[in-house]
Amino acid sequence: MDAMLGARLQTQQRSSQNGQETSQWSSGLGTKLEAITPFLGKYRPFVGRCCQTCTPKSWESLFHRSIMDLGFCNVILVKEENTRFRGWLVRRLCYFLWSLEQHIPPCWDELQKVMESTGVQNVIAGRAPGGAGEGQVPGLVKKEVQRILGHIQAPPRPFLIRLFSWAVLRFLSRLFLNVQLHKGHMKMVHQAAQAGLPLVLLSTHKSLLDGLLLPFVLLSQGLGVLRVAWDPRACSPVLRALLRKLGGIFLPPEANLSLDNSDGVLARALVHAATAPLGLWTVALAVVRSLRGWCCSPQTCVRVHLSQPFSLQEYTINARSCWGSRQTLEQLLQPIVLGQSAVIPDTEKEQEWTPVTGPLLALKEEDQLLVRRLSRHIRNASVASSAVMSTAITATLLLFKHRKGVFLSKLLGEFAWLTEEILLRGFDVGFSGQLRCLVQHTLKLLRAHVALLHICQGDLLVVPRPSPGLMHLARLSSELLPAFLSEAVGACAVRALLAGRVPPEGPWELQGIELLSQKELYHQVLLLLHLLPQDLLLLQPCQSSYCYCQEVLDRLIQCGLLVAEETPGSQKACDTGRQHLSAKLLWKPSGDFTDSDSDDFEEAEGRYFRLSQQSRCPDFFLFLCRLLSPLLRAFAQAATFLHQGRLPDSESGYAEQLFQFLQATAREDGFFECADPSLAVRAVWTFRDLGVLQQTPSPAGPMLHLSPTFTSQDNQEKLEEFIRQFICG
């Protein structure tokens, strides 16, 4: 904590110096500006570590000890030194020679391997539902397997793959200045590949180029050709034949039949046997097609993040031990919303929004839960590995700090401050360079949603445009929320605690007088955690909500918003005396956990906090609260809409009704960031889990209707009041 506070002090000093420099620049007295770098000191944040609770061995063994010192490499920088040959002709043909030397793994007898797989053997022997039985002729079965395999895939052609990799290298070298890859990330993937088990690669799509970049990067780093399932309806037969030779996999029509249809049993078994490795190689041609109109001048850079790999076998063993008792949102929160209870049950929230597909339904209920929680782990890692872009930072500042506009000179200083705050929290940024050039380039990218006005000589006023401009800025700012999510949850919980004690718009000094107990803070944080959707919180399924409450409290203390307060008669926080333990053994045998010191200290009852009175705290507190305001306002307006909505209706139909209402409300109050269809869907799903809306089957499909509990306007107002207590500003 001391190191973080020291770094924060240096950050504030640099920010103040930067503010002076930007003022000089804006007034024409100087042009020197601080450079923005994507790291603090000499290291940049390492992102994407696997879960230490569910995969402790992978956390330890697959992490490269010197990862911070390895740096980056440019994967499209191919020179004479990257080949075995030398000379002036080699320098001209180095791309082609490099592609010839790429390792293409040999293609083994796929037919024999598939025939010997357990799934296919079970189908042939009749042990699987819908199987053929013992009476089938082996030759006929083998012919059927050959037919289906011929439709699924073909042996990859090394020459075509080398030719295609050469073309991709030429294309990328024309499109980008460099493609950065962290050497430490790649070493960890190589270390995992040395175990001899298949690698399953899951991609978070950030752009159309992902389908081109990822296979090229992994092939160039010696991991071989990747395979991907391809929809046969998406391309012509000629293109399908070419893609199959490049490693593409096409699902046969039988594999898409319903699970209770016996005609597709053998095809599905063959698909499972023929596709273990997963990748994105064959989508490259589709990406090139979509980029035909791009100008191929090398003006930009790109970086590929690879999270730390982990053992899926280790996860399946350890993840089951983390399953505790869980209750629905209706059981947890509805009694508190209606004022029928003040105690939150000591259980976790059960809220799984993973789409239920055919393959998932084929699994046992326990395995379905395992897959859903694995998806939450992967989503957490993918978000943590995603770099924050300059457009997200600028959009956040304009939307939540300077809604009515800000001078460019001040925006420059706050851009540098927010960048360093992001790096302090262990998130990466996807840019670097001189501050003025970065902000100017960002405003150029946002020119359709931001207005620049010449108000003061030598300075510009940056104003967000209304309506669609604010909605676009809100979508961009959502990329920044994960970095500040813990502090935002804590700030909204503190706001709810103070709502009944001091006026919402009261002075900061008056709010700072109030003492906040740790027990009260935990209570409000838990209420907000249960209200917010799981996909927003990014809570790992092995992480308890109570542990998250402590993390929220620690973050509020670290960022300087809360300070510990000594109350009369309580033990001093800095008291290291041992008189409290005088009547007890000061030493116990190892492993004796029958008595815990925390039982005697009564931490949750005896600790109190007060809002810090530092000059920067009021603005920072409002900034954190406003990060969650689009979602919370949409939820509150969804509660208002309950007595206006036309029910019964389908889930999608009611979400569309709510979206139209959010748009109409935004035109009145100006909060266009709430008029987002994704927020409307989240509100409908949350109200369904909360028991406000109930789903019943009908001939036209599942229909939503208002539950009997919330048909009364009194309960609807209680729900809206419960949500609005967390909204500030």
HELIX and SHEET records of a PDB file:
HELIX    1   1 ASP A    2  SER A   27  1                                  26    
HELIX    2   2 PRO A   56  SER A   61  1                                   6    
HELIX    3   3 ILE A   67  LEU A   70  1                                   4    
HELIX    4   4 GLU A   80  ASN A   82  5                                   3    
HELIX    5   5 TRP A   88  ARG A   92  1                                   5    
HELIX    6   6 CYS A   94  LEU A  100  1                                   7    
HELIX    7   7 GLU A  110  MET A  115  1                                   6    
HELIX    8   8 THR A  118  ALA A  125  1                                   8    
HELIX    9   9 PRO A  138  ILE A  152  1                                  15    
HELIX   10  10 PRO A  158  LEU A  175  1                                  18    
HELIX   11  11 LYS A  183  ALA A  193  1                                  11    
HELIX   12  12 ASP A  210  SER A  220  1                                  11    
HELIX   13  13 PRO A  232  ALA A  234  5                                   3    
HELIX   14  14 PRO A  237  LYS A  245  1                                   9    
HELIX   15  15 PRO A  253  ASN A  256  5                                   4    
HELIX   16  16 SER A  262  GLY A  264  5                                   3    
HELIX   17  17 VAL A  265  ALA A  274  1                                  10    
HELIX   18  18 TRP A  281  VAL A  283  5                                   3    
HELIX   19  19 ALA A  284  SER A  290  1                                   7    
HELIX   20  20 LEU A  312  ALA A  319  1                                   8    
HELIX   21  21 ARG A  320  CYS A  322  5                                   3    
HELIX   22  22 LEU A  329  VAL A  337  1                                   9    
HELIX   23  23 GLY A  358  LEU A  361  1                                   4    
HELIX   24  24 GLU A  365  SER A  385  1                                  21    
HELIX   25  25 SER A  390  PHE A  400  1                                  11    
HELIX   26  26 LEU A  408  LEU A  424  1                                  17    
HELIX   27  27 LEU A  435  LEU A  445  1                                  11    
HELIX   28  28 PRO A  468  SER A  477  1                                  10    
HELIX   29  29 LEU A  481  ALA A  499  1                                  19    
HELIX   30  30 TRP A  508  GLN A  511  1                                   4    
HELIX   31  31 GLN A  518  LEU A  531  1                                  14    
HELIX   32  32 GLN A  534  LEU A  537  1                                   4    
HELIX   33  33 SER A  545  GLN A  558  1                                  14    
HELIX   34  34 GLN A  579  LEU A  581  5                                   3    
HELIX   35  35 ASP A  597  PHE A  601  1                                   5    
HELIX   36  36 GLU A  603  GLY A  606  1                                   4    
HELIX   37  37 CYS A  617  LEU A  627  1                                  11    
HELIX   38  38 SER A  629  THR A  640  1                                  12    
HELIX   39  39 PHE A  641  HIS A  643  5                                   3    
HELIX   40  40 GLU A  651  ASP A  669  1                                  19    
HELIX   41  41 PHE A  672  CYS A  674  5                                   3    
HELIX   42  42 PRO A  677  LEU A  690  1                                  14    
HELIX   43  43 PRO A  708  PHE A  710  5                                   3    
HELIX   44  44 GLN A  713  ARG A  724  1                                  12    
SHEET    1   A 2 ALA A  35  ILE A  36  0                                        
SHEET    2   A 2 GLY A 433  GLN A 434 -1                                        
SHEET    1   B 3 PHE A  72  ASN A  74  0                                        
SHEET    2   B 3 PHE A 176  HIS A 182 -1                                        
SHEET    3   B 3 THR A 300  VAL A 304  1                                        
SHEET    1   C 2 VAL A 228  TRP A 230  0                                        
SHEET    2   C 2 GLY A 248  PHE A 250  1                                        
SHEET    1   D 2 ARG A 326  GLN A 327  0                                        
SHEET    2   D 2 GLU A 348  LYS A 349  1                                        
SHEET    1   E 3 VAL A 406  PHE A 407  0                                        
SHEET    2   E 3 LEU A 461  PRO A 464 -1                                        
SHEET    3   E 3 VAL A 450  LEU A 453 -1                                        
SHEET    1   F 3 LEU A 516  SER A 517  0                                        
SHEET    2   F 3 TYR A 608  LEU A 611 -1                                        
SHEET    3   F 3 LEU A 562  GLU A 565 -1                                        
SHEET    1   G 2 LEU A 693  THR A 696  0                                        
SHEET    2   G 2 MET A 703  LEU A 706 -1                                        
END                                                                             
